[in-house]
Structures are given as structure tokens and as C-alpha cells.
Amino acid sequence: MGTGTSPRRRLMPDDRRRELREAGARLFATRPYDAVLMEDVAERAGVSRANLYRYFPSKRDLFAAIYRDAAEGLLTATKVDPSAPMADQVLACLDAHIDYFVANRQTVLSANRVLAGDPMIQAIISDELGELRRRMLDAYDFGGLDRDVASAALYAWLVFVRALCVEWLSHATFSRQALRDVCLGALLGALNSATDNPRDDLPR
């Protein structure tokens, strides 16, 4: 007589690794970092804890792989089209990030608060911000602003947006609309403070 449990599926290593990341992502999205146990991830994925540790030696390694997936997904969702108005795309990219942050609140807070000093996690965040800056620099004319100045201003703005979003997620003391308004206003301020050709075409 059978035990009533389903046999474990044999998967190629890359497929198994992806399945484990997906199982972990669902838990990290809804629980604080310290409340996610590796045995819970293994159980959700239908594997032994020993098998999970074969692929990810620690919870930190698993979380880093999950967060890299998230960063790559956000970059895919925020492609920049040079032929489209900058204003529309800035707003769309901002909304895509806020949507992800809301849907994965605990993951975002873990990466930006609990693991704020972790070099692996911070490298992923830095790579994401750097790629967003590069895309914006390559796609748009910033009113004749020197490229080095525009690059520094954009990176500072991206860091500001992330910090403000994390604060908003943590305390929820102001509305999403207020969050968007402050982020967009900060971009206008950053771009206009160093150019003789200020722009006011970002939406409110």
C-alpha cells in the first residue's frame, strides 16, 4: 500500500534551482526574513532540507538568488524606449517599482533593512540602480546637462526613490500618490538645478 505522498520529481539542476527560488520567493514575500526557515522552503518545494542545502548553502545565499531574480524582473519590466516621452516612461517605471515593492513588502524590507549591510545584497541593488541610470542616460537628452553631472544626479535620485519607498512600506504614514509626487518632484529638482534649460514635462 502506498504512503499517500507524491513521489519527488527528478529535475535537471537548473530546473530544481529555479523551483527552489520560486518556493523561497513566496515565503520571503510574506514573512520577515528571520521568520523564514530553510525547512519551510524545502517542504514547500517538496524536497529534503539536505537537497535544498546542496543548491543553496545558507538562507542568505537563497535570498540573494531570489533578490537577483527580482532585480532582473524589474529591469525587464522597465525597459526604456527612446522614442517615447521621458515623462511617460519615468512614471511607468516608478509605478512598476512601487507595484513590486507592495506585492513583495517583506522581501524589499529584508533586503533594505535587515540585510542593509550585506555586500552580496547591496551589490545586486547597486547593479540594478546602475543599469537603470545607464538606460536613462543613453535614452534621453537632459536639457544639455553635462553627462557626468546627469549621471550623478540620476543615481542619487534612484537611491532617494528606493529609500523613500522603503520608508513608505515601513510606516505607511502617507499615500501612494504622495510618494509618486515626491519622487517625481525630486527628479525635476535634480535635473533642473544644474541646467539653464529646466524641464517641467514630468507628470504629477
Helices and strands as residue ranges (DSSP letters): H 13-28, G 33-35, H 38-45, H 49-55, H 59-77, H 86-103, H 105-109, I 110-114, H 119-139, H 147-171, H 176-192
